């Protein structure tokens, strides 16, 4: 896939997400370790669209959840394998939800929510840790 086109597709997806929500959002674009990322913080959830396949994003997420010491209370993979979900409690007691959605064979959106109302800075730390595993 043309990297420039995949970036455009990611931006269009996240732009539609922002417009469809009717709310405010913070949007950013960047690249880390060869994995391009687009970011939106919306309604307490931090979305990153990565140029990596679902399997790679899922493995990185599972490995990081284990390393962070999250006590997993719920784990889900849908029957079409396009959506995956992990929910649990962090060591400090905060609830955390991480959702993954395959948007294309090599584009996965990872969504992190920490706490009831969302904590952007802590969600960003989790994303940063997952990204390092790409």
N, C-alpha and C positions, 0 to 999 in steps of 0.2 A: 504494500500500500504506500502511496505517496505520503511522506511525513507531513508535508504542508497541507494536504487535503485532510488527513486524519485530524490535524489540529483545528482546521476549519469546522469539521464535523463536530468535534468536541465543543467548540465555542457555540455553535448553533444549538446543540443540545442544551447546554447550560443556560444560554440566553433564553431559550424557550421555557426552561424551568423557572427562571426568574420572572419572565413576563406572565407565565401561567399562574404564578403564585399570588400576584398582586401585592407582594410585599417588598421590603427593602432587602438588598443583598450586597455583599461585598464580593467582587469578582477579581480574580488574578490569574495570570498565566506564568508558567515557569517550566524549567526542565532540570531534573536531578538524575544523575547517573544514567543518562540516556532515556529515561522514562519521562516523557513530556507530561505535564500536569496542568489542569485547569481547576480553579478553586471557586466555590461559592459557599458563603455562610448564610443560611436562611432558616428562620424559625427554629433556632437552637441546634441546627444540624450543619455539620461542615462536610461539604461534598468535594471530592477530588476526582476528576476523570483522568485516568492514567492510560498511557499507551502500552499496556501490558495485557496478556491474555488472562482470563478468569483464573485459571489454575495457578499461575504465578502469583497473582494478587491474593488468592485464597491461602496459599502456602505461607506467604509472607505474613498475612494477618494471623493465621493460626500460630505460627512460630512466635510472633510478637506478643500475642495474647498470653501464651504460656510463659514467656520471659518476664512479662510485666506482673505475673502472678494473679491475673484475673481469674476469679472463680466463676467458671461458665455455668449458667443456670439454664440456658436454652441454646440450641444449635439447630439450624435448619438449612436444607438444600432442596429447592423445588424439583419437581419431577422432570422439568425441561432443562435443568441445570443452568438457568440464566440468572437466578437469584440465590444468594446465600446470606445467612444471618447468624450472628453470635451475640448473645446477651449475657451479661454477668455483672459481678461486683469487683471493683478494683480493691487493692489491698487497703486503701484508706476508706473503704465503705461506699464510695460513689458508684452509682449504677452507670453502666456503659453499654451502648448498643452499636454494633458495627454491621453494616449491610453492604453487600456487594451486588452489583448488577452488570451483567455482560451486555454491552451496547453494540459490540461488533467482535469478530474473532480476536482482535488485538486491542480492544478498548474496554476497560472496566471502570465503572464508577464505584468509588468507595465512600460510604457515608458514615460519619461518626457522630454520636450524640452522647454527651456525658451529663449526667444529672437530669433532673426533671425539666428544667428550662433551658438546658444546654450551656456549656462552658466552652467558648470559642478557643481560648488559649490552651486549655487542656486537650481539647479535641485536636488542635493543631499539633501538639506534642505527640499524640498517638499517631497521627498521619506521618509525621516526620520519622518516627521510629519504623513504621511499616515501609515507607519509601526507601529507607536505607537497605532493606532486604532485597530490593530489585537489583 
